Amino acid sequence: MNARKNGRIPAEDRSVLPSWRGLPAWTAVLLAVAVALTGVAVDAGSGELGTAFTVAFFLGCVLAVLAVARRSVFVAGVQPPLVMAAIVPLVYVLAGVGGTTGVFSRTQLVSVILPLVTRFPLMFATTLVVVALALVRAFVLEPRTAPAQPARQSARRGGAHARR
């Protein structure tokens, strides 16, 4: 491909900005996690995940889907529930919520799962926005076009199928 010769980035490697190379899938996940953990750090003083985490989680996931390479847009589209399911319980376990009982006691499980359940609307809304952005990137901004086939090859194929 002559994309390197003329200085253009191939469509599959671009971010949402055509002049910027997109991030690999694993880096986009790390971006979303890093931004969400920044929100956790800001909220650490209050002892509860609050507004800073909410904003950071949403922005991290949106930034990831915009910055990822086009070929990795699926990973960025499905990451919000996974990031939420990893970060929220981990934060509450590390904070020691319900820590006076055993590791897998009912109290510990409820103390860790309840904050995750209460953040379901945030996770759902973020997932909807991220999937919508991913679909727009994949099908509207730069739709894939089928490679043009020479007329002779398609005519030969049509004739071969007609004989069967």
DSSP file with accessible surface (Angstrom, degrees, kcal/mol):
  #  RESIDUE AA STRUCTURE BP1 BP2  ACC     N-H-->O    O-->H-N    N-H-->O    O-->H-N    TCO  KAPPA ALPHA  PHI   PSI    X-CA   Y-CA   Z-CA
    1    1 A M    >         0   0  196      0, 0.0     3,-0.6     0, 0.0     4,-0.2   0.000 360.0 360.0 360.0 142.8    0.0    0.0    0.0
    2    2 A N  T 3>  +     0   0  102      1,-0.2     4,-1.7     2,-0.1     6,-0.2   0.194 360.0 108.5 -93.3  21.0    1.3    3.4   -0.8
    3    3 A A  T 34>S+     0   0    9      1,-0.2     5,-1.0     2,-0.2     4,-0.4   0.857  80.2  50.2 -65.3 -32.4   -0.1    5.0    2.4
    4    4 A R  T <45S+     0   0  208     -3,-0.6     3,-0.5     1,-0.2    -1,-0.2   0.847 106.3  56.0 -74.2 -31.6    3.4    5.3    3.8
    5    5 A K  T  45S+     0   0  187      1,-0.2    -2,-0.2    -4,-0.2    -1,-0.2   0.903 112.8  38.9 -68.2 -40.9    4.7    6.9    0.7
    6    6 A N  T  <5S-     0   0   91     -4,-1.7    -1,-0.2     2,-0.1    -2,-0.2   0.402 112.8-115.4 -93.2   4.3    2.2    9.8    0.7
    7    7 A G  T   5 +     0   0   65     -3,-0.5     2,-0.3    -4,-0.4    -3,-0.2   0.499  69.6 134.9  81.8   4.3    2.3   10.2    4.5
    8    8 A R      < -     0   0  149     -5,-1.0    -1,-0.3    -6,-0.2    -2,-0.1  -0.627  56.0-123.6 -88.0 146.7   -1.3    9.2    5.2
    9    9 A I        -     0   0   25      9,-0.4     5,-0.1    -2,-0.3    11,-0.1  -0.719  34.4-106.3 -86.5 132.4   -2.2    6.7    7.9
   10   10 A P    >>  -     0   0   31      0, 0.0     3,-1.6     0, 0.0     4,-0.6  -0.249  28.9-115.6 -57.6 148.4   -4.1    3.7    6.7
   11   11 A A  G >4 S+     0   0   32      1,-0.3     3,-0.9     2,-0.2    59,-0.4   0.847 113.7  55.7 -57.2 -37.4   -7.8    3.8    7.6
   12   12 A E  G 34 S+     0   0   56      1,-0.2    59,-1.9    58,-0.1    -1,-0.3   0.718 109.9  46.8 -69.9 -20.0   -7.6    0.7    9.9
   13   13 A D  G <4 S+     0   0   23     -3,-1.6     9,-3.8    56,-0.2    -1,-0.2   0.462  91.9 104.7-100.8  -2.6   -4.8    2.4   12.0
   14   14 A R  B <<  -A   21   0A  27     -3,-0.9    56,-1.3    -4,-0.6     7,-0.2  -0.447  59.0-141.9 -82.1 153.0   -6.4    5.8   12.4
   15   15 A S        -     0   0    9      5,-2.4    52,-0.2     2,-0.8     7,-0.1  -0.156  54.9 -74.5 -85.9-164.1   -8.1    7.2   15.5
   16   16 A V  S    S+     0   0   52     50,-2.4    51,-0.1    -2,-0.1    -2,-0.1   0.805 126.1  70.5 -66.9 -25.1  -11.2    9.4   15.1
   17   17 A L  S >  S-     0   0   83     49,-0.3     3,-2.0     1,-0.1    -2,-0.8  -0.826  83.1-144.4 -91.0 120.7   -8.8   12.1   13.9
   18   18 A P  T 3  S+     0   0   79      0, 0.0    -9,-0.4     0, 0.0    -1,-0.1   0.761  96.9  54.4 -59.9 -23.5   -7.5   11.1   10.4
   19   19 A S  T 3  S+     0   0   93    -11,-0.1     2,-0.4    -5,-0.1    -3,-0.1   0.524  98.1  75.7 -90.0  -2.3   -4.1   12.6   11.0
   20   20 A W  S <  S-     0   0  164     -3,-2.0    -5,-2.4    -5,-0.1     2,-0.3  -0.915  80.0-125.7-114.0 133.6   -3.5   10.6   14.3
   21   21 A R  B     -A   14   0A 132     -2,-0.4    -7,-0.3    -7,-0.2    -5,-0.1  -0.550  35.1-119.8 -72.2 135.4   -2.5    7.0   14.5
   22   22 A G        -     0   0   12     -9,-3.8    46,-0.3    -2,-0.3    47,-0.1  -0.308  24.5-103.6 -77.2 159.2   -5.0    5.1   16.8
   23   23 A L  B     -b   68   0B  52     44,-2.7    46,-2.8    41,-0.2    49,-0.2  -0.489  37.3-105.2 -76.7 150.1   -4.0    3.3   19.9
   24   24 A P     >  -     0   0   62      0, 0.0     4,-1.9     0, 0.0     3,-0.3  -0.303  38.8-102.5 -66.7 164.1   -3.8   -0.5   20.0
   25   25 A A  H  > S+     0   0   24      1,-0.2     4,-1.9     2,-0.2     5,-0.2   0.910 120.2  49.9 -58.4 -46.5   -6.7   -2.3   21.8
   26   26 A W  H  > S+     0   0  169      1,-0.2     4,-2.1     2,-0.2    -1,-0.2   0.860 109.4  52.2 -65.7 -32.4   -4.8   -3.0   25.0
   27   27 A T  H  > S+     0   0   35     -3,-0.3     4,-2.3     2,-0.2    -1,-0.2   0.864 106.0  54.1 -71.3 -34.4   -3.7    0.6   25.3
   28   28 A A  H  X S+     0   0    0     -4,-1.9     4,-2.2     2,-0.2    -2,-0.2   0.904 108.5  49.3 -65.3 -39.0   -7.2    1.8   24.9
   29   29 A V  H  X S+     0   0   47     -4,-1.9     4,-2.5     1,-0.2    -2,-0.2   0.934 111.1  49.6 -64.4 -44.1   -8.3   -0.4   27.8
   30   30 A L  H  X S+     0   0   95     -4,-2.1     4,-2.9     1,-0.2    -2,-0.2   0.877 108.2  54.4 -62.3 -36.5   -5.4    0.9   29.9
   31   31 A L  H  X S+     0   0   54     -4,-2.3     4,-2.4     2,-0.2     5,-0.2   0.944 109.9  45.8 -61.9 -47.5   -6.4    4.5   29.0
   32   32 A A  H  X S+     0   0    1     -4,-2.2     4,-2.3     1,-0.2    -2,-0.2   0.920 115.5  46.8 -62.9 -42.3   -9.9    3.9   30.3
   33   33 A V  H  X S+     0   0   39     -4,-2.5     4,-2.8     2,-0.2     5,-0.2   0.923 111.9  50.6 -66.3 -43.3   -8.7    2.2   33.4
   34   34 A A  H  X S+     0   0   52     -4,-2.9     4,-1.6     2,-0.2    -2,-0.2   0.919 112.3  45.9 -63.4 -42.6   -6.1    4.9   34.1
   35   35 A V  H  X S+     0   0   34     -4,-2.4     4,-1.6     2,-0.2    -1,-0.2   0.920 113.8  49.1 -67.8 -41.0   -8.6    7.8   33.8
   36   36 A A  H  X S+     0   0    0     -4,-2.3     4,-1.9    -5,-0.2    -2,-0.2   0.910 109.7  51.7 -64.7 -40.0  -11.1    5.9   36.0
   37   37 A L  H  X S+     0   0   80     -4,-2.8     4,-2.5     1,-0.2    -1,-0.2   0.814 103.5  59.0 -67.0 -28.0   -8.5    5.3   38.6
   38   38 A T  H  X S+     0   0   89     -4,-1.6     4,-2.2     2,-0.2    -1,-0.2   0.913 105.6  48.8 -63.8 -41.3   -7.7    9.0   38.6
   39   39 A G  H  X S+     0   0    2     -4,-1.6     4,-2.1     2,-0.2    14,-0.4   0.884 109.4  52.5 -63.9 -37.3  -11.3    9.6   39.5
   40   40 A V  H  X S+     0   0   24     -4,-1.9     4,-0.6     1,-0.2    -2,-0.2   0.927 108.8  50.3 -62.5 -43.5  -10.9    7.0   42.3
   41   41 A A  H >< S+     0   0   70     -4,-2.5     3,-0.7     1,-0.2     4,-0.4   0.895 109.7  50.0 -63.7 -39.5   -7.8    8.8   43.6
   42   42 A V  H >< S+     0   0  102     -4,-2.2     3,-0.6     1,-0.2    -1,-0.2   0.904 114.6  44.7 -65.7 -38.6   -9.7   12.1   43.6
   43   43 A D  H >X>S+     0   0   21     -4,-2.1     3,-0.9     1,-0.2     4,-0.9   0.487  86.9  95.1 -82.8  -2.9  -12.6   10.6   45.5
   44   44 A A  G X<5S+     0   0   68     -3,-0.7     3,-0.5    -4,-0.6    -1,-0.2   0.832  77.3  59.7 -60.4 -32.9  -10.3    8.7   48.0
   45   45 A G  G <45S+     0   0   82     -3,-0.6    -1,-0.3    -4,-0.4    -2,-0.1   0.838 104.1  49.6 -65.7 -30.5  -10.5   11.5   50.6
   46   46 A S  G <45S-     0   0   84     -3,-0.9    -1,-0.2     2,-0.2    -2,-0.2   0.674 102.3-130.7 -83.9 -17.2  -14.2   11.1   50.9
   47   47 A G  T <<5S+     0   0   62     -4,-0.9     2,-0.3    -3,-0.5    -3,-0.1   0.523  79.5  80.3  81.1   4.6  -14.2    7.4   51.3
   48   48 A E  S   <S-     0   0  103     -5,-0.7     2,-0.6    -8,-0.1    -2,-0.2  -0.993  87.8-108.4-141.8 145.4  -16.8    6.8   48.7
   49   49 A L        +     0   0   12     -2,-0.3    -9,-0.1    -3,-0.1     2,-0.1  -0.663  59.3 153.5 -74.6 118.2  -16.8    6.8   44.9
   50   50 A G     >  -     0   0   26     -2,-0.6     4,-2.2   -11,-0.2     5,-0.1  -0.091  54.6 -37.3-122.3-139.6  -18.5   10.0   43.9
   51   51 A T  H  > S+     0   0  112      1,-0.2     4,-2.8     2,-0.2     5,-0.3   0.858 126.6  56.7 -64.1 -39.8  -18.7   12.5   41.2
   52   52 A A  H  > S+     0   0   26      1,-0.2     4,-2.5     2,-0.2    -1,-0.2   0.925 110.4  44.8 -62.3 -41.6  -15.0   12.5   40.3
   53   53 A F  H  > S+     0   0    0    -14,-0.4     4,-3.0     2,-0.2     5,-0.3   0.924 112.5  52.2 -66.4 -42.7  -15.2    8.7   39.6
   54   54 A T  H  X S+     0   0   53     -4,-2.2     4,-2.1     1,-0.2    -2,-0.2   0.948 114.9  40.6 -59.0 -49.0  -18.4    9.0   37.7
   55   55 A V  H  X S+     0   0   75     -4,-2.8     4,-2.9     1,-0.2     5,-0.3   0.922 116.7  49.4 -66.9 -43.4  -17.0   11.7   35.4
   56   56 A A  H  X S+     0   0   11     -4,-2.5     4,-2.7    -5,-0.3     5,-0.2   0.904 110.5  50.1 -66.1 -40.3  -13.6   10.0   35.0
   57   57 A F  H  X S+     0   0    1     -4,-3.0     4,-2.1   -21,-0.2     5,-0.2   0.952 114.3  44.5 -61.4 -48.3  -15.1    6.7   34.2
   58   58 A F  H  X S+     0   0   71     -4,-2.1     4,-2.3    -5,-0.3     5,-0.2   0.952 117.1  44.3 -62.2 -50.0  -17.4    8.1   31.5
   59   59 A L  H  X S+     0   0   88     -4,-2.9     4,-3.0     1,-0.2     5,-0.2   0.882 111.2  54.4 -65.2 -37.6  -14.6   10.3   30.0
   60   60 A G  H  X S+     0   0    0     -4,-2.7     4,-2.1    -5,-0.3    -1,-0.2   0.925 111.1  44.4 -62.2 -43.3  -12.1    7.5   30.1
   61   61 A C  H  X S+     0   0    1     -4,-2.1     4,-1.9    -5,-0.2    -2,-0.2   0.903 115.4  47.8 -69.1 -38.8  -14.3    5.1   28.2
   62   62 A V  H  X S+     0   0   22     -4,-2.3     4,-1.8    -5,-0.2    -2,-0.2   0.930 112.2  49.4 -68.0 -44.0  -15.3    7.8   25.6
   63   63 A L  H  X S+     0   0   89     -4,-3.0     4,-2.3     1,-0.2    -2,-0.2   0.901 109.2  53.9 -60.6 -39.3  -11.6    8.9   25.1
   64   64 A A  H  X S+     0   0    0     -4,-2.1     4,-1.7    -5,-0.2    -1,-0.2   0.920 108.4  47.3 -63.0 -43.6  -10.7    5.2   24.6
   65   65 A V  H  < S+     0   0    0     -4,-1.9    -1,-0.2     1,-0.2    -2,-0.2   0.824 116.1  45.8 -70.9 -26.1  -13.2    4.7   21.9
   66   66 A L  H  < S+     0   0   52     -4,-1.8   -50,-2.4    -5,-0.2   -49,-0.3   0.816 117.3  42.7 -81.9 -30.4  -12.2    7.9   20.1
   67   67 A A  H  < S+     0   0   30     -4,-2.3   -44,-2.7   -52,-0.2    -2,-0.2   0.668  91.9  99.7 -91.7 -16.1   -8.4    7.2   20.4
   68   68 A V  B  < S-b   23   0B   0     -4,-1.7     5,-0.1   -46,-0.3   -46,-0.1  -0.302  84.1 -97.9 -72.7 152.2   -8.4    3.5   19.5
   69   69 A A    >   -     0   0    4    -46,-2.8     3,-1.8     1,-0.1   -54,-0.2  -0.376  36.1-113.5 -64.0 149.8   -7.4    2.4   16.0
   70   70 A R  G >  S+     0   0   11    -56,-1.3     3,-1.4   -59,-0.4     4,-0.2   0.853 115.6  58.2 -59.0 -34.3  -10.4    1.7   13.9
   71   71 A R  G 3  S+     0   0  151    -59,-1.9    -1,-0.3     1,-0.3     3,-0.2   0.714 108.5  47.2 -70.3 -16.4   -9.6   -2.0   13.7
   72   72 A S  G <> S+     0   0   20     -3,-1.8     4,-1.4   -60,-0.2     3,-0.4   0.171  74.5 111.4-107.9  17.4   -9.8   -2.2   17.5
   73   73 A V  H <> S+     0   0   17     -3,-1.4     4,-1.8     1,-0.2    -1,-0.2   0.816  70.6  63.0 -66.8 -25.3  -13.1   -0.3   18.0
   74   74 A F  H  > S+     0   0  153     -3,-0.2     4,-1.7    -4,-0.2    -1,-0.2   0.931 101.4  50.7 -63.5 -44.1  -14.9   -3.4   19.2
   75   75 A V  H  > S+     0   0   52     -3,-0.4     4,-0.8     1,-0.2     3,-0.2   0.925 111.4  47.5 -60.8 -44.6  -12.6   -3.8   22.2
   76   76 A A  H  < S+     0   0    0     -4,-1.4     3,-0.3     1,-0.2    -1,-0.2   0.829 109.3  55.9 -67.1 -28.7  -13.3   -0.2   23.2
   77   77 A G  H  < S+     0   0    4     -4,-1.8    -1,-0.2     1,-0.2    -2,-0.2   0.829 112.8  38.6 -73.7 -30.8  -17.0   -0.7   22.7
   78   78 A V  H  X S+     0   0   61     -4,-1.7     4,-0.7    -3,-0.2    -1,-0.2   0.462  95.0  86.7 -98.8   0.7  -17.3   -3.6   25.1
   79   79 A Q  H  X  +     0   0    4     -4,-0.8     4,-2.9    -3,-0.3     5,-0.3   0.782  65.8  76.6 -78.1 -26.6  -14.9   -2.3   27.7
   80   80 A P  H  > S+     0   0    0      0, 0.0     4,-2.5     0, 0.0     5,-0.2   0.928  99.4  43.2 -54.8 -46.1  -17.2   -0.1   30.0
   81   81 A P  H  > S+     0   0   43      0, 0.0     4,-2.7     0, 0.0     5,-0.2   0.907 116.4  49.1 -65.3 -35.2  -18.9   -3.0   31.8
   82   82 A L  H  X S+     0   0  119     -4,-0.7     4,-1.2     2,-0.2     5,-0.2   0.912 112.1  46.8 -69.2 -41.6  -15.6   -4.9   32.2
   83   83 A V  H  X S+     0   0    7     -4,-2.9     4,-2.8     2,-0.2     3,-0.3   0.930 115.1  47.0 -65.4 -43.9  -13.8   -1.8   33.6
   84   84 A M  H  X S+     0   0    1     -4,-2.5     4,-1.8    -5,-0.3    -2,-0.2   0.926 110.5  52.1 -63.4 -44.4  -16.6   -1.1   36.0
   85   85 A A  H  < S+     0   0   54     -4,-2.7    -1,-0.2    -5,-0.2    -2,-0.2   0.743 116.6  40.9 -66.8 -21.7  -16.8   -4.7   37.1
   86   86 A A  H  X S+     0   0   59     -4,-1.2     4,-1.2    -3,-0.3    -2,-0.2   0.882 118.3  41.5 -90.0 -44.5  -13.1   -4.7   37.8
   87   87 A I  H  X S+     0   0    9     -4,-2.8     4,-2.8    -5,-0.2     5,-0.2   0.938 109.2  52.2 -75.4 -48.9  -12.6   -1.3   39.4
   88   88 A V  H  X S+     0   0    0     -4,-1.8     4,-2.1    -5,-0.3     5,-0.2   0.953 114.2  40.3 -62.2 -51.6  -15.6   -0.9   41.7
   89   89 A P  H  > S+     0   0   27      0, 0.0     4,-2.5     0, 0.0     5,-0.2   0.921 115.4  53.6 -63.0 -37.4  -15.3   -4.2   43.7
   90   90 A L  H  X S+     0   0   95     -4,-1.2     4,-2.8     1,-0.2     5,-0.2   0.918 107.9  49.8 -61.8 -42.2  -11.5   -3.9   43.8
   91   91 A V  H  X S+     0   0   31     -4,-2.8     4,-1.9     1,-0.2    -1,-0.2   0.927 113.1  45.9 -62.6 -43.9  -11.7   -0.4   45.3
   92   92 A Y  H  X>S+     0   0   11     -4,-2.1     5,-2.1    -5,-0.2     4,-0.5   0.859 112.9  49.8 -72.2 -32.6  -14.2   -1.5   48.0
   93   93 A V  H ><5S+     0   0   74     -4,-2.5     3,-1.0    -5,-0.2    -2,-0.2   0.940 113.1  46.4 -67.2 -45.6  -12.1   -4.6   48.8
   94   94 A L  H 3<5S+     0   0  138     -4,-2.8    -2,-0.2     1,-0.3    -1,-0.2   0.830 108.6  56.3 -66.5 -29.2   -9.0   -2.6   49.1
   95   95 A A  H 3<5S-     0   0   74     -4,-1.9    -1,-0.3    -5,-0.2    -2,-0.2   0.626 112.6-122.5 -76.8 -12.2  -10.8    0.0   51.2
   96   96 A G  T X<5 +     0   0   43     -3,-1.0     3,-1.9    -4,-0.5     2,-0.3   0.749  44.8 172.7  80.2  24.4  -11.8   -2.8   53.6
   97   97 A V  T 3 <S+     0   0   53     -5,-2.1    -1,-0.2     1,-0.3    14,-0.1  -0.509  77.1   2.7 -68.2 127.2  -15.5   -2.3   53.4
   98   98 A G  T >  S+     0   0   21     -2,-0.3     3,-1.1     1,-0.1    -1,-0.3   0.741  92.4 141.9  69.6  22.0  -17.1   -5.2   55.3
   99   99 A G  T <   +     0   0   47     -3,-1.9    -2,-0.1     1,-0.2    -1,-0.1   0.503  46.4  79.4 -78.4  -3.4  -13.6   -6.4   56.2
  100  100 A T  T 3  S+     0   0  143     -4,-0.2    -1,-0.2     2,-0.0     2,-0.1   0.676  92.4  57.6 -78.4 -13.9  -14.4   -7.5   59.8
  101  101 A T  S <  S-     0   0   54     -3,-1.1     0, 0.0     1,-0.2     0, 0.0  -0.412 104.2 -63.5-104.3-175.7  -15.9  -10.8   58.5
  102  102 A G    >   -     0   0   46     -2,-0.1     3,-1.1     1,-0.1     6,-0.2  -0.109  50.9-103.5 -65.4 167.5  -14.5  -13.5   56.4
  103  103 A V  T 3  S+     0   0  110      1,-0.3    -1,-0.1    -3,-0.1    -2,-0.1   0.908 118.2  27.5 -62.6 -44.9  -13.3  -13.0   52.8
  104  104 A F  T 3  S+     0   0  171      4,-0.1    -1,-0.3     5,-0.0    -2,-0.1  -0.028  90.5 134.5-110.5  33.7  -16.3  -14.7   51.2
  105  105 A S    <>  -     0   0   32     -3,-1.1     4,-2.5     1,-0.1     5,-0.2  -0.332  69.5-109.8 -75.6 164.3  -18.9  -14.0   53.8
  106  106 A R  H  > S+     0   0  217      1,-0.2     4,-2.6     2,-0.2     5,-0.3   0.900 119.0  52.5 -61.4 -40.6  -22.3  -12.7   53.0
  107  107 A T  H  > S+     0   0   76      2,-0.2     4,-2.4     1,-0.2    -1,-0.2   0.922 110.2  47.6 -62.7 -44.4  -21.6   -9.3   54.5
  108  108 A Q  H  > S+     0   0   21     -6,-0.2     4,-1.5     2,-0.2     5,-0.2   0.930 113.1  48.3 -63.4 -45.9  -18.4   -9.0   52.5
  109  109 A L  H  X S+     0   0   77     -4,-2.5     4,-3.0     1,-0.2     5,-0.3   0.927 113.9  45.7 -62.9 -43.6  -20.1  -10.0   49.2
  110  110 A V  H  X S+     0   0   86     -4,-2.6     4,-2.3     1,-0.2    -1,-0.2   0.914 110.9  54.1 -65.9 -39.8  -23.0   -7.6   49.8
  111  111 A S  H  < S+     0   0   29     -4,-2.4    -1,-0.2    -5,-0.3    -2,-0.2   0.789 117.4  36.8 -65.2 -26.8  -20.6   -4.8   50.8
  112  112 A V  H  X S+     0   0   15     -4,-1.5     4,-0.7    -3,-0.2    -2,-0.2   0.839 120.2  44.0 -93.6 -37.7  -18.7   -5.2   47.5
  113  113 A I  H  X S+     0   0   85     -4,-3.0     4,-2.5    -5,-0.2     3,-0.2   0.854 101.3  67.1 -80.2 -32.9  -21.5   -6.0   45.1
  114  114 A L  H  X S+     0   0  102     -4,-2.3     4,-2.5    -5,-0.3     5,-0.2   0.917  99.8  49.3 -57.6 -45.9  -24.0   -3.4   46.3
  115  115 A P  H  > S+     0   0   13      0, 0.0     4,-0.9     0, 0.0    -1,-0.2   0.872 111.3  51.6 -62.6 -31.2  -21.8   -0.4   45.1
  116  116 A L  H >< S+     0   0   45     -4,-0.7     3,-0.5    -3,-0.2    -2,-0.2   0.928 110.4  47.6 -68.5 -42.6  -21.4   -2.1   41.7
  117  117 A V  H >< S+     0   0   89     -4,-2.5     3,-1.6     1,-0.2    -1,-0.2   0.894 108.3  54.6 -66.5 -38.2  -25.2   -2.6   41.4
  118  118 A T  H 3< S+     0   0   86     -4,-2.5    -1,-0.2     1,-0.3     4,-0.2   0.733 106.6  53.0 -70.3 -18.5  -25.9    1.0   42.3
  119  119 A R  T <X S+     0   0   26     -4,-0.9     4,-2.3    -3,-0.5    -1,-0.3   0.284  76.9 104.7 -97.0  10.7  -23.6    2.1   39.5
  120  120 A F  H <> S+     0   0  109     -3,-1.6     4,-3.2     1,-0.2     5,-0.3   0.907  75.9  54.7 -58.1 -44.0  -25.4    0.1   36.9
  121  121 A P  H  > S+     0   0   88      0, 0.0     4,-2.7     0, 0.0     5,-0.2   0.913 109.5  48.4 -58.9 -38.7  -27.1    3.1   35.3
  122  122 A L  H  > S+     0   0   31      2,-0.2     4,-2.6    -4,-0.2     5,-0.2   0.944 114.0  45.8 -63.4 -46.4  -23.7    4.8   34.9
  123  123 A M  H  X S+     0   0   31     -4,-2.3     4,-2.5     2,-0.2    -1,-0.2   0.924 114.5  48.1 -63.4 -42.0  -22.3    1.7   33.3
  124  124 A F  H  X S+     0   0  109     -4,-3.2     4,-2.5     2,-0.2    -2,-0.2   0.937 113.5  45.8 -65.4 -47.0  -25.3    1.2   31.1
  125  125 A A  H  X S+     0   0   49     -4,-2.7     4,-2.3    -5,-0.3     5,-0.2   0.918 113.9  49.4 -63.6 -41.8  -25.4    4.8   29.9
  126  126 A T  H  X S+     0   0    0     -4,-2.6     4,-2.8    -5,-0.2     5,-0.2   0.921 110.6  50.5 -63.5 -42.4  -21.6    4.8   29.3
  127  127 A T  H  X S+     0   0   29     -4,-2.5     4,-2.9    -5,-0.2     5,-0.3   0.916 109.8  50.5 -62.5 -42.4  -21.9    1.6   27.3
  128  128 A L  H  X S+     0   0   98     -4,-2.5     4,-2.3     2,-0.2    -1,-0.2   0.931 113.3  45.2 -61.3 -45.1  -24.7    3.0   25.2
  129  129 A V  H  X S+     0   0   56     -4,-2.3     4,-2.5     2,-0.2    -2,-0.2   0.934 115.3  47.2 -64.9 -44.2  -22.7    6.1   24.4
  130  130 A V  H  X S+     0   0    0     -4,-2.8     4,-2.6     2,-0.2    -2,-0.2   0.917 112.7  48.1 -67.0 -42.6  -19.5    4.2   23.7
  131  131 A V  H  X S+     0   0   56     -4,-2.9     4,-2.7    -5,-0.2    -1,-0.2   0.911 111.3  51.5 -64.7 -39.5  -21.2    1.6   21.4
  132  132 A A  H  X S+     0   0   50     -4,-2.3     4,-2.4    -5,-0.3    -2,-0.2   0.937 111.8  46.7 -62.0 -44.6  -22.9    4.4   19.5
  133  133 A L  H  X S+     0   0   52     -4,-2.5     4,-2.5     2,-0.2    -2,-0.2   0.904 112.0  51.1 -63.5 -40.0  -19.6    6.2   19.0
  134  134 A A  H  X S+     0   0   10     -4,-2.6     4,-2.5     2,-0.2    -2,-0.2   0.916 111.0  47.9 -64.0 -41.6  -18.0    2.9   17.9
  135  135 A L  H  X>S+     0   0   93     -4,-2.7     4,-2.7     2,-0.2     5,-0.5   0.900 111.1  50.6 -67.1 -39.4  -20.8    2.2   15.4
  136  136 A V  I  X>S+     0   0   65     -4,-2.4     5,-2.5    -5,-0.2     4,-1.9   0.931 113.1  46.6 -62.7 -44.0  -20.5    5.7   14.0
  137  137 A R  I  <>S+     0   0   11     -4,-2.5     5,-0.8     3,-0.2    -2,-0.2   0.903 117.2  43.3 -63.3 -41.4  -16.8    5.3   13.6
  138  138 A A  I  <5S+     0   0   16     -4,-2.5     6,-0.4    -5,-0.2    -2,-0.2   0.879 130.8  16.4 -76.0 -36.5  -17.1    1.9   12.0
  139  139 A F  I  <5S+     0   0  138     -4,-2.7    -3,-0.2    -5,-0.2    -2,-0.2   0.663 129.1  33.9-115.6 -20.1  -20.0    2.5    9.6
  140  140 A V  I  <<S+     0   0  103     -4,-1.9    -3,-0.2    -5,-0.5    -4,-0.1   0.856 114.7  44.1-105.5 -51.6  -20.5    6.2    9.1
  141  141 A L  I   <S+     0   0   96     -5,-2.5    -4,-0.1     1,-0.3    -3,-0.1   0.931 137.5   2.1 -64.8 -46.6  -17.2    8.1    9.2
  142  142 A E  S   <S-     0   0   49     -5,-0.8    -1,-0.3    -6,-0.3    -2,-0.2  -0.618  79.4-164.4-140.8  77.5  -15.3    5.6    7.1
  143  143 A P        -     0   0   78      0, 0.0     2,-0.3     0, 0.0    -4,-0.2  -0.330  27.4-111.0 -64.8 145.9  -17.5    2.8    5.8
  144  144 A R        -     0   0  166     -6,-0.4     2,-0.4     1,-0.0    -6,-0.0  -0.560  30.2-151.3 -75.4 140.0  -15.7   -0.2    4.5
  145  145 A T        -     0   0  127     -2,-0.3     3,-0.1    -3,-0.1    -1,-0.0  -0.906  17.6-116.4-113.2 141.4  -16.0   -0.7    0.8
  146  146 A A        -     0   0   90     -2,-0.4     2,-0.1     1,-0.1     3,-0.1  -0.508  40.2-102.0 -72.4 140.4  -15.9   -4.1   -0.9
  147  147 A P        -     0   0  117      0, 0.0     2,-0.2     0, 0.0    -1,-0.1  -0.392  40.9-108.7 -64.0 138.6  -12.9   -4.4   -3.2
  148  148 A A        -     0   0  103     -2,-0.1     3,-0.0    -3,-0.1    -3,-0.0  -0.510  31.3-148.1 -70.5 132.1  -14.0   -4.0   -6.8
  149  149 A Q        -     0   0  105     -2,-0.2    -1,-0.0     1,-0.1    -3,-0.0  -0.821  24.3-104.5-100.4 141.3  -13.9   -7.3   -8.8
  150  150 A P     >  -     0   0   72      0, 0.0     4,-1.7     0, 0.0     3,-0.2  -0.317  28.5-121.7 -59.8 147.0  -13.1   -7.3  -12.5
  151  151 A A  H  > S+     0   0   79      1,-0.2     4,-2.1     2,-0.2     5,-0.2   0.850 109.2  57.4 -62.0 -35.9  -16.1   -7.9  -14.6
  152  152 A R  H  > S+     0   0  191      1,-0.2     4,-2.4     2,-0.2    -1,-0.2   0.917 105.4  49.4 -64.4 -41.7  -14.7  -11.0  -16.2
  153  153 A Q  H  > S+     0   0   85     -3,-0.2     4,-2.4     1,-0.2    -1,-0.2   0.925 112.4  46.6 -65.5 -42.4  -14.2  -12.8  -12.9
  154  154 A S  H  X S+     0   0   57     -4,-1.7     4,-2.2     1,-0.2    -1,-0.2   0.883 112.8  50.5 -68.6 -34.5  -17.7  -12.1  -11.7
  155  155 A A  H  X S+     0   0   68     -4,-2.1     4,-2.2    -5,-0.2    -2,-0.2   0.908 110.9  49.1 -68.2 -40.2  -19.2  -13.2  -15.1
  156  156 A R  H  X S+     0   0  159     -4,-2.4     4,-2.2     2,-0.2    -2,-0.2   0.917 111.6  49.0 -64.1 -42.6  -17.2  -16.4  -14.9
  157  157 A R  H  X S+     0   0  113     -4,-2.4     4,-2.1     2,-0.2     5,-0.2   0.917 110.2  50.8 -64.3 -41.5  -18.4  -17.1  -11.4
  158  158 A G  H  X S+     0   0   43     -4,-2.2     4,-1.7     1,-0.2    -1,-0.2   0.910 111.3  48.6 -62.8 -39.6  -22.0  -16.5  -12.4
  159  159 A G  H  X S+     0   0   28     -4,-2.2     4,-1.3     1,-0.2    -1,-0.2   0.887 109.7  51.7 -67.5 -38.8  -21.7  -18.8  -15.3
  160  160 A A  H  X S+     0   0   39     -4,-2.2     4,-0.7     1,-0.2    -1,-0.2   0.897 111.5  46.7 -67.5 -37.1  -20.1  -21.6  -13.2
  161  161 A H  H  < S+     0   0  113     -4,-2.1     3,-0.5     1,-0.2    -1,-0.2   0.827 107.2  58.1 -73.0 -31.2  -22.9  -21.4  -10.6
  162  162 A A  H  < S+     0   0   84     -4,-1.7    -1,-0.2     1,-0.2    -2,-0.2   0.814 101.1  56.7 -68.2 -29.5  -25.5  -21.4  -13.4
  163  163 A R  H  <        0   0  207     -4,-1.3    -1,-0.2    -3,-0.2    -2,-0.2   0.741 360.0 360.0 -74.4 -24.2  -24.2  -24.7  -14.7
  164  164 A R     <        0   0  232     -4,-0.7    -3,-0.1    -3,-0.5    -4,-0.0   0.073 360.0 360.0 -70.5 360.0  -24.7  -26.6  -11.4
